[in-house]
Amino acid sequence: MNIRKIIFISIILILYFISCNKNKSIETLEIEPNDNFEYAQFIDNDTIINGNFNNGVDIDYFKIHPTNGFIMNAILSVRNNLKFKIIDNTKTNIIFDIDTENILNYNGEIKIEDFIFYDDEYYLVLESEVEGKYKLKFSFNSKINFNKESEDNNSFNTADTIEYPNQKVYGYFIQNTNIYNNIQNNIKENLSKTNLIDIDMYKIINSTDINSEILIRTHYSDDIEILIFDKNKNFIKKSLNKIEINFNSKEEYFIALAYYNNKYIVDKYTIYYQFN
């Protein structure tokens, strides 16, 4: 083998190993103290954290400011119960507030998928009342192939928009103990108060010149009640998991998704509509 071929192969191998190392998550230990916003452990890249809850009142803070993408997946593995929060950079607005004791399908793992960084940075806060170990894995990317609900979207005024047919939008049902009391009356009167976990609102508009019918679908690990309101916020009909209705040109509907249970499920749901 001549020297040029050896050099060429060596360069290829070096580039390959650099590429592999670049895409590999950094594994590290939790850095104490990290028990408040000021001392939050900084996360800026794909990372695996091996952490500990050292006593019955331990709280761990992580400051997340990714440099290799603005869409985050986080997987937390831990045997004991804990509280899990994502807080925006104001340090006051809670995006997620998860207590594992209220999760129906909790099996020692929490997944938050495709979290979009609308702000520059967020804080993740873990709190446990018992000692134990945990593993927290962060990965980031910059490819968007979905749309996402934006909390707080439980009213007509804050409804998220599904912009076009077959655009899949996903969200989470996270339990809010005051949800029923905060819902507008013309939505509330069409809901059951018992075991209401969460409600999410969406708006769809037929911007075409075509009069048609539409089929609205949801996908989840449990039943979702779908309620439809017209553009004047009058209730029309409701059904489970899918619903059909006429969708004339320039028509506008509000869609409410209601989830009932005694505990919530940490799975993301999907909603979309299609012309028939």
C-alpha positions in Angstrom: 0.0 0.0 0.0 1.5 3.3 -1.0 2.0 6.3 1.3 -0.7 8.4 -0.3 -3.3 5.7 0.3 -2.2 5.3 3.9 -2.5 9.0 4.5 -5.9 9.2 2.8 -7.3 6.3 4.9 -5.9 7.8 8.1 -7.6 11.2 7.4 -10.9 9.4 6.8 -10.6 7.5 10.1 -9.7 10.7 12.0 -12.7 12.5 10.5 -14.9 9.5 11.4 -13.8 9.4 15.1 -14.2 13.2 15.3 -17.7 12.9 14.0 -18.6 10.2 16.4 -17.2 12.0 19.4 -19.0 15.2 18.3 -22.3 13.4 18.4 -21.7 11.5 21.6 -23.4 12.7 24.8 -21.0 13.9 27.5 -21.6 11.8 30.7 -20.9 13.6 33.9 -21.8 13.8 37.6 -24.2 16.2 39.2 -22.2 19.2 40.6 -23.1 20.1 44.1 -24.2 22.6 45.4 -27.0 23.1 42.8 -29.9 23.7 45.1 -31.0 27.2 43.8 -31.2 29.2 40.6 -27.9 30.9 41.3 -26.0 27.6 41.5 -27.9 25.7 38.8 -25.7 23.3 36.9 -25.2 24.6 33.4 -26.3 22.3 30.4 -25.4 23.6 26.9 -25.0 20.3 24.9 -26.0 16.7 24.7 -25.4 15.5 28.2 -26.0 12.6 30.6 -26.1 13.5 34.3 -25.7 11.0 37.1 -27.2 12.6 40.1 -28.2 12.0 43.7 -30.8 13.1 46.1 -28.7 13.3 49.3 -31.4 13.9 51.9 -35.1 14.2 52.4 -35.3 17.8 51.3 -32.8 17.9 48.4 -33.6 20.1 45.3 -31.4 20.0 42.2 -31.4 22.9 39.6 -30.2 22.7 36.0 -29.9 25.7 33.7 -30.5 24.7 30.1 -29.1 26.8 27.3 -28.4 24.6 24.3 -25.8 25.4 21.6 -26.4 22.5 19.2 -30.1 22.8 18.6 -33.3 24.4 20.1 -35.4 21.3 20.4 -34.9 19.3 23.5 -35.6 15.7 24.5 -35.1 14.9 28.2 -35.3 11.5 29.8 -35.2 11.2 33.6 -34.7 7.7 35.2 -35.3 7.4 38.9 -36.8 4.8 41.2 -38.3 7.0 43.8 -41.1 9.6 43.5 -40.1 13.2 42.8 -41.3 16.5 41.5 -40.1 17.7 38.1 -40.5 21.3 36.9 -39.4 23.3 33.8 -39.3 27.0 34.5 -38.6 29.8 32.0 -35.9 32.4 32.3 -38.1 34.7 34.4 -37.7 32.1 37.2 -41.4 32.4 38.0 -43.4 31.0 35.0 -43.7 27.2 35.3 -44.0 25.4 31.9 -44.2 21.8 33.3 -45.1 20.9 36.9 -45.0 17.1 37.2 -45.5 15.2 40.5 -44.8 11.5 39.9 -47.3 10.5 42.6 -50.0 11.8 40.3 -48.9 9.9 37.2 -51.0 6.9 36.3 -48.3 5.2 34.1 -45.2 6.2 36.1 -42.6 3.4 35.9 -39.5 5.2 37.0 -39.0 7.2 33.8 -40.2 10.6 32.6 -39.9 11.7 29.0 -40.3 15.2 27.7 -40.1 15.1 23.9 -39.5 17.9 21.4 -39.5 20.7 23.9 -38.9 23.9 21.9 -36.8 26.7 23.3 -38.8 29.8 22.6 -36.7 31.6 25.2 -32.9 31.6 25.4 -32.8 29.4 28.5 -34.9 27.4 30.9 -34.4 25.8 34.3 -35.2 22.2 35.2 -35.8 21.6 38.9 -35.9 18.2 40.6 -37.1 17.7 44.1 -37.3 14.5 46.2 -38.3 13.7 49.7 -36.2 10.6 49.9 -32.6 9.7 49.1 -31.8 8.1 45.8 -29.9 8.1 42.5 -31.1 9.3 39.1 -29.9 9.6 35.5 -30.9 12.6 33.4 -30.2 12.6 29.7 -30.5 15.7 27.5 -30.3 15.7 23.7 -30.9 18.6 21.3 -31.5 19.0 17.6 -32.6 21.7 15.2 -35.0 19.8 12.9 -38.7 20.7 13.2 -41.3 18.4 11.7 -44.3 19.1 14.0 -46.3 21.8 15.7 -46.7 22.1 19.4 -49.3 23.4 21.8 -48.4 26.5 23.7 -49.6 26.6 27.3 -51.7 28.2 28.7 -54.2 27.2 26.0 -57.4 26.4 27.9 -59.6 29.3 26.6 -61.0 30.7 23.3 -58.6 33.7 23.6 -55.5 31.5 24.0 -56.4 28.7 21.6 -53.5 27.4 19.5 -54.0 27.3 15.7 -53.9 24.2 13.5 -52.8 26.0 10.3 -53.6 23.5 7.6 -55.0 19.9 7.0 -52.9 17.0 8.2 -50.6 19.3 10.2 -50.0 17.2 13.3 -49.9 19.1 16.5 -49.1 17.5 19.8 -49.3 18.4 23.5 -49.5 17.1 27.0 -52.3 16.8 29.5 -50.7 17.9 32.9 -53.0 17.9 35.9 -54.2 21.3 37.1 -56.3 21.2 40.3 -58.0 24.5 39.5 -58.6 23.8 35.8 -62.4 23.5 36.0 -62.8 26.8 37.9 -60.7 28.7 35.4 -62.5 27.5 32.3 -64.9 29.9 30.5 -68.6 29.2 31.3 -69.7 28.3 27.8 -67.0 25.6 27.7 -67.5 24.5 31.3 -71.2 23.8 30.9 -70.3 21.1 28.3 -67.7 19.4 30.4 -67.9 17.0 33.3 -66.4 18.3 36.5 -65.5 14.9 37.8 -61.8 13.8 37.2 -61.1 16.6 34.7 -57.3 16.5 34.3 -56.7 19.2 31.6 -58.3 20.9 28.6 -56.5 22.3 25.5 -58.1 24.6 22.9 -57.4 24.8 19.2 -58.7 26.8 16.3 -59.0 25.8 12.7 -60.0 28.0 9.7 -61.0 26.9 6.2 -59.1 29.5 4.1 -59.9 27.8 0.8 -62.8 28.3 -1.6 -63.9 24.7 -1.1 -66.9 23.5 0.9 -66.1 20.2 2.4 -66.4 17.9 5.4 -63.6 17.4 7.9 -62.5 14.6 10.1 -60.7 15.6 13.3 -58.6 12.9 15.0 -56.6 12.5 18.2 -54.1 9.8 19.1 -53.3 9.1 22.7 -52.9 6.1 25.1 -56.3 6.9 26.5 -59.6 8.4 25.4 -59.8 12.1 24.6 -63.1 13.9 24.5 -63.3 16.3 21.5 -65.7 19.3 21.7 -66.5 21.6 18.7 -67.6 25.2 19.0 -68.4 27.6 16.2 -66.6 31.0 15.6 -69.1 32.6 17.9 -68.1 30.2 20.7 -71.4 28.3 20.6 -71.2 24.6 21.4 -72.0 22.3 18.4 -71.2 18.7 19.3 -68.7 16.3 21.0 -67.3 12.8 20.6 -64.4 10.6 21.7 -61.1 10.5 19.7 -62.6 11.5 16.3 -65.4 13.7 15.1 -66.8 14.7 11.7 -68.5 17.9 10.7 -69.1 20.1 7.6 -66.3 22.6 7.0 -67.5 25.2 4.5 -65.3 27.8 2.9 -64.1 30.6 5.3 -65.7 28.6 8.2 -63.9 28.7 11.6 -64.2 26.3 14.5 -62.8 26.0 18.0 -61.8 22.5 19.2 -61.5 21.6 22.9 -59.7 18.5 24.0 -60.7 17.3 27.4 -59.0 14.5 29.3 -60.6 12.8 32.3 -58.9 10.4 34.8 -58.0 10.2 38.4 -54.3 10.7 37.5 -52.6 12.0 34.4 -50.4 10.2 31.9 -47.0 11.6 30.8 -47.5 10.8 27.1 -47.9 13.3 24.3 -51.0 13.3 22.3 -51.5 14.2 18.6 -54.4 16.1 17.0 -55.0 16.9 13.3 -57.8 17.3 10.8 -58.2 16.2 7.2 -60.7 17.1 4.4 -63.1 14.4 3.4 
